[in-house]
Amino acid sequence: MQGLAIASLVMGIIGVVICWIGIGIIPSVLALIFGIIACIKKEARGLAAGGIILGFIGTVISIAIIFGAIYIGSRSEKFWKTTGKGILNNITEGKKMLESITEQAKGFEEYSEQMKKEMEKYSKDMEKYNIRR
């Protein structure tokens, strides 16, 4: 009977593959448990040993990733307090630039209306004096 040894190896492989997202700890621990039980029952020790090794690797990496995520999460408030001020300053500067561009656009609209009136005046003058283009 090699069922536990095979299950240990399969769980170890799955655990190592998905340990990078943190949930690999579940199949990795199962690989350790199945592998140890298979070794105690003296079932296919090579497969069981492979499962134990992969389970151990997956467990260690998963724990490291979980603790890393906790550490980064605990530091994120400090990060956003310092970086957030810079982002807020950039947003404020962007708002000022947008207001400036809006003012320039209003000035352009006024100039455009003025030019339109001038063109109408010149068109009337041209008609008045029979000047053709």
PyMOL commands that set and color helices and strands:
alter all, ss='L'
color gray80, all
select helices_A, chain A and resi 3-21+25-40+45-128
alter helices_A, ss='H'
color red, helices_A
deselect
rebuild
show_as cartoon
